[in-house]
Amino acid sequence: MSETAETTGFKGPPPFTEGEEIKNEDVLKTATQQAGQDLSESASKQVAPKEESVLSKLCPRCGWDQVHTEVARPTDDDKQCFMRSILGLKRYEKQYSLVDNTLKVTFCALSVEEVDLILDQLREDGLPGPIAQTDPAIASKGAMSATELVVMHNRYRLVCSLKQLNTGTENIDFEPVFSGTVTPDDRVILPNRLKDLMKRLGSEPLFMMLLNQSQLFHREVDILVQRADDPDFWLTTAGPRSQ
């Protein structure tokens, strides 16, 4: 025998009157609207995560990608050569051996004139100015993005600092970009030299190897400059300290 309200004695809640049903529907509607409004306000107050720009990840001096593990560590020989070049008022140079010593490349530190020349060229590259307007292919692209400017900055530094490349079968010497006679009309010298270099190297892998090594070189130079006032950093190159 099934149990009914009569046998259990439980009659359940009393039925709503028509007025009470309308009132409860209004309460539910109001609560739903309020919940939606609260969610909207909460979402509007949430701050979207700030995206790091390409430039914020790079060293402002040498352009090194600071996301990468630090691999630029000047040796004692580097420190001695750097000291001699500074004291002798000469440009610091360093040779690297790549691909199991089959490829040797020499870089030299940039001159102040070359740094300014690169900055001037980047201004031209960053905006579709007079130089860009002379080339429809460049003008149609408009201004460069921050990422593209960083790429060009590193390429121009490679052009300016690359001094010699020895492939084992050929020894290539590169003339300094800045000869002291650059005029405002010569502001296309860096793009032209870059095109010549890429054409002369012939392959993208070789170009990228030199580009990566150039960035490492400039990072090492930046470390040497930044540690100029740290006596402990130079201790091994200067011998025992005088008491």
N, C-alpha and C positions, 0 to 999 in steps of 0.2 A: 504494500500500500504506500503510495507516494505521499510525501509530506506536503501539506499546503499551508498557506498563511493561517488557516483556521486551526490546524493541528499543532503548529509550532508556536503560534502566538505572536509571530513577527509579521507586522503589517506593512513594513517599509515606510519610506518618507511620504508624507502627504503630497498629493499632486499640487503642482503650481497652478495658481490662478492665472488668468490671461495677463493681468497687470504685472504679476511677478515675473512671468516669462519674458515679457518685453523689457522689464528692468534688467534682468540678468543678461539678456542679449546685448543691451546697451553697455553693461559693465564689461562683458567679454570683448566687444568691439573696441571700447576705449582702451582696455588693457593691451590688446593686440597692436593698436595704433601707437601706444606709448612705447611698447617694446621695439617696434620698428624704428621709431624716432630715436630711441636710445642707441640702437645698433648703428644707425646712420651717423649720429654724433660721435660715437666711439670710433667708427671707421675714419671719419674726417679728421679726428684728432691724432690718429696714428701717423707718424712721420715715416715716409718711405725711406728705406735704407739709402744712405748717401753713396752714390757711385764714385769710386775713385777714378779720377781722370788719368789718362796716360801720363801726363806731365807730372802728376803728384807722386808717381812711383819711380821717377828718375832723379838721379843726383843733379841738382841745379848747376853744378860746375862741369862735370865730365859726361853727363848723360847716361851713366851706368844704371841699368835696371836693378833697383834695390830689392826687388822681389827675389832675385837670384841669390844663391849662396855666395858669400864673398870669396872670391878665388884670387883676387889681385893682392899679392903679398910681395912687396919689394924685398929683394935679397940684400945681403950686405954689399955685394958687388954693385947692385943697383944704386944703393945709397952712396957708395964711393964715387961712382960715375956721375951721379946727380950733383954731388958736392963739387966735383971738379968742373963740371959744366957751368954751374952757377957762379963759382969763384972766378972762372975764366971767361965769364960773360959769353958763353957759347950755348947753343941749343942742345938740350939733352937728347941723346939717341940710345936706342936699344934694339938689338937684333934677336929675333925669335926663330926657333927651328920647328918646323911643322912636318907632318906626314913622315914620321920616322927619320927626321933630319934630311929628308930629300928636298925640302923647300925651306929657304931662308929669306926672311923679310925683315927689313930695317925701317923703324919709324923714328921720327924726330918730333920734339915738342913744338907746338904751334907758336908762332910769333904773335905779338899783339895785333899787328896789321892783318894777319890772317884771321884771327878771331873776329875782328871788326868786319872783315870782308865777308865772312860766313854769315854774320848777323845781318848785314846789309842785303845779302842774297836771300836770306830767309824772309826778310820783309817783302822782297819782291815776289817770292814764291807764295807767301801767305795771302797776298792780295792780288787780284788781277790788274796789276798796274801797267805802266807803259811797255815794259818788256813782254809781259804776258800777252798784251794786246797785239803785238806784232806777229804772234803765232796763233792762228785761229784754233789750232788743236789744243793749246794751253788755255786760251781765253774761254773756250766753250766749257771747260771743266770748272771754272770759277775758282774761289778761294780754296786753299788746301785745308784739310782737317788737322787737328793737333797731332794725330798719329802720323800723318804724312809728313808734317814738318819735322817731327822727331827723326823719322827715317832719313829725310834729306839732310838734317843736321849731322847725323852720323856719317853719311856718305861724303859730305863736303869735308869733314874732318879727316876722313880717310884720304881724300885727294890731296889735302894740304900737308898731311904728316907722312905719307908714304914716300920713302927716300930711295929704297933699293929692293929689288926682288931677284933672288937667285934660284933658278929652277934646276940647277945641275947642268943643264945644257946651254942656258942663256943667262946672262947677267944684265938686268935692266935697271938703269939709273933714271930717276924721275927728277925733273927740274923743279925747283921751288915755284909754287904758284905765285907768290908775291915777290916781285922783283924790285919793288920800290917805285915803280912807274905806273902803277894801276890808277886809272882815272875813272870818274863816274861812268864814262862810256864803256868801260871794260867790265861792267857788272855781270856780264854773261860768261865771264871767264870760268867760273866754277862749274856751271852746267856743261860748258863745252869740254872742260878738262875731265869731268865725270864721264861724259859720253866717250871720250877718247880712251879713258882707262878701261871702261867696260868692254869696248870694242877690242882693245889690245889684249885683255885677259882671255877673252873668247868664251869663257864658261861661267855659268852662274855659281857652281860650287866653289870655284877658286875665288871668285869675287866675295862670296859670303865668308870664306875662311879668312880673307884679309880684313873684311869688315869687322868680324868678331874679334880678331886679334888687335885691330885698331882700338876698339872699345876697351879691351883689357889694358892696352898700353896707356890710354888716357886716364883710366881709372888708377893705374899705378902712379902716374904723374900727380894726380890729384891727391893721393895719399901722401906722397913725398912733400907736397906743398903744405898740406894741412898739418903735418907733423913737424914743420920747420922749427917750432918753438918748444919741442919736446926733447930735452937733452937725453933722456933714456933711450929714445928711438934711435939716436945717432951714436950712442955710446960705443958700439962695436966698430964703428968706422973711424972714430977719433982716438982710440987707444985709451989708456987709463986717464982718469980725470986728475987734473992738478989740484993739489990740496991748498 
